[in-house]
Amino acid sequence: MKIGNIECDDLVEKVGTPAYIYDADIIKNQVERLNSLHKDVQLFYSLKANPNPSIVKFIYSLGANLEICSLKELEIVEKINASPERVLYLGPGKTEKEIRRVLEYGVKYFIIESLQEMKKINEIGEEKGREIKVGVRLNPSVSAKGSKLTMGGKPRQFGIDEEQLSEIFALETSLKNVKIVGIHVYNGTRILASDVFIENTSHVLNLAKKVIKEYQVDLEFVDIGGGMGIPYFPNESTLDLEDISKKLSELIPIFHKEVGAKIPIFLESGRYVVGESGVYVTEVLYKKISKNFEFLTVDGGTHHHMAAGGMGNALKKNFPIKVLNKYDEEPEIEYYISGPLCTPNDLIAKKIKLPQTQTGDLIGILNAGAYGLTASPVLFLSHYLPVEVLVQQDNYMVIRENTEYDSPDIREFQEVEEVLNT
């Protein structure tokens, strides 16, 4: 199997395993596709999906804005010298320290998620003698259809219930240092059907129209969330972006005409941008039979890729997995694939059919670019982190060393020759 123009086993021979390897051209293609959905749609990359600074800087250089949810993510934004004008900050549990730091950096788009938070921001604004513009995250009255994980429309820690709209704007009227200039709705994630995405978008735009007309608000943005998914399992389809683009070109102009203003539409995306770019590569250390089942023990596990182990999911499904050095061979034997952790839960796959596999073969979990390393219990058993590598055609660079947990330095492709020569 090749990543970019480089054979995976050749690359692994140089960088070692376990490893996360990302294809920069896949990321570039996804960003460009989202950036071309509609001229009034602005893309915000969600750092939570993959916050490696080198990847973030690469995505930012392609014209994407950034969506952050923590001080550490803010530090990454600062490290890559991102303009605060292109940063969106949200999260249900912001501390006062976080709020002050974000405002100090000058982040333009600040999303509040509770009435108490709005009061807290007003206090800080009063102290600093300034008006603070905010967006309000709303928990809508309906939940997302076709979403694999529901984020709104039900009792949730995210946002303020739509039914409290009058309370929100009554509070704003009583506060002198907060001004609502946007609304935000994130209804669900891992959406794979274009009609579901458009239906959710239509609901958010109708909600924005209601806010504008009933509360006489001049909105500067409407954040429709996102939730665009990628296929992981059999019978899952790829999201039809052409259909979404076509329907947005009908939906957005109608919205703009009805509200009498060309309000920018924000789209957040993390998984769709980076998910399909990544492969998590492990090496088979041992092979054995236990109670008539064949086990492959590999040098990486659920501490590096929790989602592949089905943690947090009621139903365990195998991620797309290949023997990378036998990519084109037919699967013929069922295996359990286990990692190095001292827990029976450290299973990457159960009863998965693969070609005849031996010690030294390379097992790759595909579509591993999002919610992989940093969404996993990396400190469990204190194993070192996997190496992370970014590939672009014939070039590659290590963007995180195989070390103890720490935030890596930024690497850019301009430095590739220097990296390769050392």
Order of alpha helices (4+ residues) and beta strands (2+ residues): beta-beta-alpha-beta-alpha-beta-alpha-beta-alpha-beta-alpha-beta-alpha-beta-beta-beta-alpha-beta-beta-alpha-beta-alpha-beta-alpha-beta-beta-beta-beta-beta-beta-beta-beta-alpha
